Structures are given as structure tokens and as C-alpha cells.
Amino acid sequence: LHSQSGWLLLAGLLTFQCSQTFASDQIRIIQMTDYQEEQQLMFDSQVQFHLPEAIIEAIYNEVTLTFKTEILFEEHQRFAGIKYRRERMHVVYNTQLHYSDFSSRYTLVNERNNKVQSFSSLDEALKTLGTLSAFPVLNLSELHPAQKYTLKLNINLNRWRLPSPLILNSLLDSDWNLNSGWFETQIYTPKSWLWKYHV
């Protein structure tokens, strides 16, 4: 009976977790700019982090935090009068943030490209974590000037990557629900970008 109750509680928490799609103030995407460079559609973005005291305390206690970044690029389509979006690019990757009390340094490990960076302050580490620069989306030859596209970005704390004793607490405590929500921008590809690829 106790085992069954435990599974019901976990199922309820999973349902609760899946329903949390709204944005939190602790992670805020403040800008996303698309442009073309070297025959590629690229974008830059800047994210601000305002971490609750409970999260900062966990960092100073050397708890590794993992932030998940998700990028979607969708093409708007219409079939039989029904509008839908076709996924053209989807990237998901994790970045670990860890503090070492021994060295008094903050380390970021990008699991997508295995890049490791070290910082003397938490603010520096979070600023770098929140900066995407010249991120490639698609080659311009794969785009069409008659189509409309949507570029979407989401960053959240991956609570399932926390140490086991903290996972349950993070699901119950709103301080740990760090999620930027989806930030999206519409892209209408100028013909001046694409004409030489479609003549």
C-alpha cells in the first residue's frame, strides 16, 4: 500500500511538472536577433538570470546545476486550408554550472561542444551562460522567400539532473522551477538573401 501511494505521488508530481510551461522571472530572454552571414541564417540572443537565494546557496554548496537550452526553427505551412508548422531544425543541449570552493572558481561545461570555461564570479558565468552568439540555424539555400518561419528559444533548469536527494524537493519548491518559457520571433526571409540560390 505504501509503495502504491508512493507511485501515485510520483505520478502526480510528473503531471504537475509537465504542466509547468509558463515562464519564470528568474530566467528572462531579453533579445533574439536573426541575420545572415556566410550563406547561413544565424542568430544572437541574450538571457538574464535572477537566481533565488535557495539556488545560489546550492551553488555555493557545490551542487552542480544543469541548464537545458532548446532551439526550434519552424516553417509555416498550409494544407487543405489548415495551417501547421513543420520543424526544420531542433537543437537541445545541456550546460553544467559548478562552483569549486577549493579554487573559488565557477565552471561552465557545454555538453554540445564540450567547451569548458572558468570564471571568477557567478555573474560572469551566468552572463556567458545566457549569451548565444552567431548560432547557425540553416543554410540560406534551404530557405524559400515565399515562406514564413519562426525561431524559438527556451532555457530551463534541468531538475532531473540534480543530485537524487534534491530532485523531489525541486519539484515541490517553486524556487527551483526556473524556466524562461518559449521566446519566439517571426522571420520573413528577404528575397535579397535568397535570390541567388533560387534562380
TORMARPA-507128 format. One record per residue (C-alpha): x, y, z; residue in one letter. Coordinates in Angstrom, 3 decimals, decimal comma. Layout:
// residues N
<pt c1="X" c2="Y" c3="Z" resn="a"/>
...
// end
This chain:
// residues 199
<pt c1="0,000" c2="0,000" c3="0,000" resn="l"/>
<pt c1="2,815" c2="2,381" c3="0,887" resn="h"/>
<pt c1="4,556" c2="1,505" c3="-2,372" resn="s"/>
<pt c1="1,378" c2="2,191" c3="-4,364" resn="q"/>
<pt c1="0,911" c2="5,534" c3="-2,593" resn="s"/>
<pt c1="4,486" c2="6,446" c3="-3,435" resn="g"/>
<pt c1="3,935" c2="5,726" c3="-7,122" resn="w"/>
<pt c1="0,719" c2="7,773" c3="-7,108" resn="l"/>
<pt c1="2,565" c2="10,689" c3="-5,508" resn="l"/>
<pt c1="5,339" c2="10,454" c3="-8,108" resn="l"/>
<pt c1="2,782" c2="10,279" c3="-10,941" resn="a"/>
<pt c1="1,092" c2="13,375" c3="-9,575" resn="g"/>
<pt c1="4,398" c2="15,193" c3="-9,442" resn="l"/>
<pt c1="5,193" c2="14,172" c3="-13,009" resn="l"/>
<pt c1="1,827" c2="15,513" c3="-14,157" resn="t"/>
<pt c1="2,464" c2="18,720" c3="-12,235" resn="f"/>
<pt c1="5,934" c2="19,013" c3="-13,743" resn="q"/>
<pt c1="4,657" c2="18,581" c3="-17,304" resn="c"/>
<pt c1="2,052" c2="21,278" c3="-16,820" resn="s"/>
<pt c1="4,616" c2="23,927" c3="-15,866" resn="q"/>
<pt c1="5,014" c2="25,582" c3="-19,255" resn="t"/>
<pt c1="4,796" c2="29,196" c3="-18,067" resn="f"/>
<pt c1="7,830" c2="31,448" c3="-17,773" resn="a"/>
<pt c1="9,524" c2="32,332" c3="-14,507" resn="s"/>
<pt c1="11,025" c2="35,739" c3="-13,734" resn="d"/>
<pt c1="14,314" c2="34,126" c3="-12,769" resn="q"/>
<pt c1="15,253" c2="33,383" c3="-16,402" resn="i"/>
<pt c1="14,311" c2="36,029" c3="-18,937" resn="r"/>
<pt c1="15,177" c2="36,093" c3="-22,643" resn="i"/>
<pt c1="15,608" c2="39,778" c3="-23,396" resn="i"/>
<pt c1="16,512" c2="39,684" c3="-27,070" resn="q"/>
<pt c1="16,940" c2="37,388" c3="-30,061" resn="m"/>
<pt c1="18,293" c2="38,763" c3="-33,337" resn="t"/>
<pt c1="18,476" c2="36,871" c3="-36,624" resn="d"/>
<pt c1="20,745" c2="37,752" c3="-39,549" resn="y"/>
<pt c1="22,571" c2="36,147" c3="-42,438" resn="q"/>
<pt c1="26,307" c2="35,594" c3="-42,627" resn="e"/>
<pt c1="28,403" c2="33,470" c3="-44,979" resn="e"/>
<pt c1="25,330" c2="31,917" c3="-46,601" resn="q"/>
<pt c1="23,913" c2="30,899" c3="-43,210" resn="q"/>
<pt c1="20,927" c2="32,083" c3="-41,217" resn="l"/>
<pt c1="22,351" c2="32,912" c3="-37,784" resn="m"/>
<pt c1="21,065" c2="34,388" c3="-34,552" resn="f"/>
<pt c1="22,308" c2="36,025" c3="-31,369" resn="d"/>
<pt c1="20,434" c2="36,045" c3="-28,077" resn="s"/>
<pt c1="20,840" c2="37,360" c3="-24,563" resn="q"/>
<pt c1="19,297" c2="35,831" c3="-21,439" resn="v"/>
<pt c1="19,234" c2="37,297" c3="-17,932" resn="q"/>
<pt c1="19,359" c2="35,122" c3="-14,817" resn="f"/>
<pt c1="17,998" c2="36,261" c3="-11,449" resn="h"/>
<pt c1="18,549" c2="33,219" c3="-9,261" resn="l"/>
<pt c1="16,659" c2="32,764" c3="-5,970" resn="p"/>
<pt c1="18,672" c2="32,569" c3="-2,767" resn="e"/>
<pt c1="17,993" c2="28,830" c3="-2,475" resn="a"/>
<pt c1="19,648" c2="28,222" c3="-5,857" resn="i"/>
<pt c1="22,641" c2="30,435" c3="-5,059" resn="i"/>
<pt c1="23,108" c2="28,630" c3="-1,743" resn="e"/>
<pt c1="23,055" c2="25,288" c3="-3,553" resn="a"/>
<pt c1="25,726" c2="26,538" c3="-5,968" resn="i"/>
<pt c1="27,971" c2="27,609" c3="-3,067" resn="y"/>
<pt c1="27,438" c2="24,155" c3="-1,575" resn="n"/>
<pt c1="28,957" c2="22,772" c3="-4,800" resn="e"/>
<pt c1="25,710" c2="21,395" c3="-6,239" resn="v"/>
<pt c1="26,126" c2="21,149" c3="-9,999" resn="t"/>
<pt c1="23,243" c2="22,774" c3="-11,865" resn="l"/>
<pt c1="22,368" c2="21,746" c3="-15,406" resn="t"/>
<pt c1="20,584" c2="24,173" c3="-17,708" resn="f"/>
<pt c1="18,846" c2="22,865" c3="-20,816" resn="k"/>
<pt c1="18,794" c2="25,034" c3="-23,935" resn="t"/>
<pt c1="16,275" c2="24,204" c3="-26,667" resn="e"/>
<pt c1="16,148" c2="25,872" c3="-30,085" resn="i"/>
<pt c1="13,407" c2="25,299" c3="-32,651" resn="l"/>
<pt c1="13,167" c2="26,600" c3="-36,205" resn="f"/>
<pt c1="9,765" c2="26,021" c3="-37,818" resn="e"/>
<pt c1="8,382" c2="26,627" c3="-41,295" resn="e"/>
<pt c1="4,775" c2="27,807" c3="-41,605" resn="h"/>
<pt c1="2,745" c2="25,611" c3="-43,955" resn="q"/>
<pt c1="-0,840" c2="25,338" c3="-45,114" resn="r"/>
<pt c1="-2,531" c2="22,159" c3="-46,380" resn="f"/>
<pt c1="-6,202" c2="21,920" c3="-47,376" resn="a"/>
<pt c1="-6,801" c2="25,236" c3="-45,646" resn="g"/>
<pt c1="-5,247" c2="24,029" c3="-42,386" resn="i"/>
<pt c1="-2,253" c2="25,904" c3="-41,019" resn="k"/>
<pt c1="0,555" c2="23,969" c3="-39,382" resn="y"/>
<pt c1="4,259" c2="24,281" c3="-38,670" resn="r"/>
<pt c1="6,960" c2="21,987" c3="-39,992" resn="r"/>
<pt c1="10,063" c2="21,533" c3="-37,874" resn="e"/>
<pt c1="13,200" c2="22,406" c3="-39,851" resn="r"/>
<pt c1="15,780" c2="22,453" c3="-37,064" resn="m"/>
<pt c1="15,691" c2="21,300" c3="-33,452" resn="h"/>
<pt c1="18,685" c2="21,538" c3="-31,127" resn="v"/>
<pt c1="18,708" c2="20,529" c3="-27,453" resn="v"/>
<pt c1="21,780" c2="20,621" c3="-25,256" resn="y"/>
<pt c1="22,757" c2="20,902" c3="-21,594" resn="n"/>
<pt c1="25,266" c2="23,172" c3="-19,889" resn="t"/>
<pt c1="26,596" c2="22,398" c3="-16,419" resn="q"/>
<pt c1="27,367" c2="25,126" c3="-13,894" resn="l"/>
<pt c1="29,617" c2="24,140" c3="-10,999" resn="h"/>
<pt c1="31,368" c2="26,045" c3="-8,218" resn="y"/>
<pt c1="34,556" c2="24,839" c3="-6,544" resn="s"/>
<pt c1="35,121" c2="26,115" c3="-3,027" resn="d"/>
<pt c1="38,755" c2="24,988" c3="-3,227" resn="f"/>
<pt c1="39,576" c2="27,196" c3="-6,233" resn="s"/>
<pt c1="36,779" c2="29,771" c3="-5,771" resn="s"/>
<pt c1="36,030" c2="29,374" c3="-9,493" resn="r"/>
<pt c1="32,797" c2="28,833" c3="-11,415" resn="y"/>
<pt c1="32,929" c2="26,400" c3="-14,319" resn="t"/>
<pt c1="30,626" c2="26,037" c3="-17,317" resn="l"/>
<pt c1="30,681" c2="22,812" c3="-19,315" resn="v"/>
<pt c1="28,766" c2="22,925" c3="-22,609" resn="n"/>
<pt c1="27,796" c2="19,317" c3="-23,366" resn="e"/>
<pt c1="27,056" c2="20,136" c3="-27,012" resn="r"/>
<pt c1="30,606" c2="21,057" c3="-27,954" resn="n"/>
<pt c1="32,457" c2="20,004" c3="-24,762" resn="n"/>
<pt c1="33,666" c2="23,575" c3="-24,245" resn="k"/>
<pt c1="34,837" c2="24,269" c3="-20,679" resn="v"/>
<pt c1="35,068" c2="27,828" c3="-19,343" resn="q"/>
<pt c1="36,131" c2="29,080" c3="-15,908" resn="s"/>
<pt c1="35,105" c2="32,332" c3="-14,190" resn="f"/>
<pt c1="35,988" c2="34,255" c3="-11,048" resn="s"/>
<pt c1="32,383" c2="35,336" c3="-10,351" resn="s"/>
<pt c1="28,899" c2="33,898" c3="-10,615" resn="l"/>
<pt c1="27,721" c2="36,959" c3="-12,548" resn="d"/>
<pt c1="30,365" c2="36,348" c3="-15,228" resn="e"/>
<pt c1="29,400" c2="32,693" c3="-15,514" resn="a"/>
<pt c1="25,678" c2="33,467" c3="-15,805" resn="l"/>
<pt c1="26,302" c2="36,200" c3="-18,391" resn="k"/>
<pt c1="28,234" c2="33,728" c3="-20,542" resn="t"/>
<pt c1="25,615" c2="31,023" c3="-19,987" resn="l"/>
<pt c1="22,957" c2="33,459" c3="-21,198" resn="g"/>
<pt c1="24,784" c2="34,550" c3="-24,346" resn="t"/>
<pt c1="24,378" c2="32,845" c3="-27,698" resn="l"/>
<pt c1="26,449" c2="34,392" c3="-30,470" resn="s"/>
<pt c1="26,447" c2="33,538" c3="-34,191" resn="a"/>
<pt c1="24,434" c2="30,367" c3="-33,629" resn="f"/>
<pt c1="23,879" c2="28,701" c3="-37,047" resn="p"/>
<pt c1="20,310" c2="27,764" c3="-37,985" resn="v"/>
<pt c1="20,169" c2="26,700" c3="-41,648" resn="l"/>
<pt c1="21,929" c2="27,337" c3="-44,917" resn="n"/>
<pt c1="20,161" c2="30,056" c3="-46,900" resn="l"/>
<pt c1="19,785" c2="27,666" c3="-49,842" resn="s"/>
<pt c1="17,337" c2="25,633" c3="-47,696" resn="e"/>
<pt c1="15,006" c2="28,611" c3="-47,191" resn="l"/>
<pt c1="12,359" c2="29,973" c3="-49,529" resn="h"/>
<pt c1="11,454" c2="33,668" c3="-49,867" resn="p"/>
<pt c1="7,729" c2="32,879" c3="-50,017" resn="a"/>
<pt c1="7,739" c2="31,120" c3="-46,642" resn="q"/>
<pt c1="7,358" c2="32,467" c3="-43,131" resn="k"/>
<pt c1="9,476" c2="30,955" c3="-40,364" resn="y"/>
<pt c1="9,507" c2="31,010" c3="-36,561" resn="t"/>
<pt c1="12,650" c2="30,814" c3="-34,445" resn="l"/>
<pt c1="12,043" c2="29,735" c3="-30,826" resn="k"/>
<pt c1="14,282" c2="29,575" c3="-27,775" resn="l"/>
<pt c1="13,791" c2="28,123" c3="-24,291" resn="n"/>
<pt c1="16,188" c2="27,776" c3="-21,361" resn="i"/>
<pt c1="15,335" c2="25,969" c3="-18,139" resn="n"/>
<pt c1="16,906" c2="24,296" c3="-15,148" resn="l"/>
<pt c1="17,047" c2="20,559" c3="-15,794" resn="n"/>
<pt c1="15,843" c2="19,392" c3="-12,394" resn="r"/>
<pt c1="16,175" c2="15,723" c3="-13,311" resn="w"/>
<pt c1="19,952" c2="16,214" c3="-13,410" resn="r"/>
<pt c1="20,131" c2="17,379" c3="-9,795" resn="l"/>
<pt c1="21,549" c2="15,055" c3="-7,110" resn="p"/>
<pt c1="18,905" c2="12,482" c3="-6,198" resn="s"/>
<pt c1="18,082" c2="13,908" c3="-2,722" resn="p"/>
<pt c1="17,262" c2="17,292" c3="-4,288" resn="l"/>
<pt c1="15,002" c2="16,158" c3="-7,135" resn="i"/>
<pt c1="11,840" c2="15,672" c3="-5,076" resn="l"/>
<pt c1="12,363" c2="18,944" c3="-3,227" resn="n"/>
<pt c1="12,916" c2="20,803" c3="-6,513" resn="s"/>
<pt c1="9,600" c2="19,517" c3="-7,867" resn="l"/>
<pt c1="7,742" c2="20,854" c3="-4,835" resn="l"/>
<pt c1="9,577" c2="24,163" c3="-4,376" resn="d"/>
<pt c1="8,746" c2="26,895" c3="-6,901" resn="s"/>
<pt c1="12,194" c2="28,463" c3="-6,404" resn="d"/>
<pt c1="13,604" c2="25,569" c3="-8,429" resn="w"/>
<pt c1="11,162" c2="25,978" c3="-11,319" resn="n"/>
<pt c1="13,493" c2="28,058" c3="-13,470" resn="l"/>
<pt c1="12,087" c2="28,278" c3="-16,993" resn="n"/>
<pt c1="12,297" c2="31,117" c3="-19,497" resn="s"/>
<pt c1="9,212" c2="29,952" c3="-21,368" resn="g"/>
<pt c1="9,312" c2="29,995" c3="-25,157" resn="w"/>
<pt c1="10,601" c2="33,187" c3="-26,722" resn="f"/>
<pt c1="9,893" c2="33,346" c3="-30,440" resn="e"/>
<pt c1="10,486" c2="35,651" c3="-33,352" resn="t"/>
<pt c1="8,971" c2="35,600" c3="-36,840" resn="q"/>
<pt c1="11,340" c2="35,540" c3="-39,793" resn="i"/>
<pt c1="10,333" c2="36,701" c3="-43,252" resn="y"/>
<pt c1="13,351" c2="35,898" c3="-45,409" resn="t"/>
<pt c1="14,203" c2="38,858" c3="-47,658" resn="p"/>
<pt c1="14,487" c2="37,935" c3="-51,316" resn="k"/>
<pt c1="17,816" c2="39,768" c3="-51,370" resn="s"/>
<pt c1="19,201" c2="36,990" c3="-49,151" resn="w"/>
<pt c1="17,952" c2="34,138" c3="-51,258" resn="l"/>
<pt c1="17,601" c2="35,138" c3="-54,892" resn="w"/>
<pt c1="20,997" c2="33,747" c3="-55,975" resn="k"/>
<pt c1="20,076" c2="30,310" c3="-54,535" resn="y"/>
<pt c1="16,712" c2="30,024" c3="-56,312" resn="h"/>
<pt c1="17,371" c2="31,397" c3="-59,795" resn="v"/>
// end
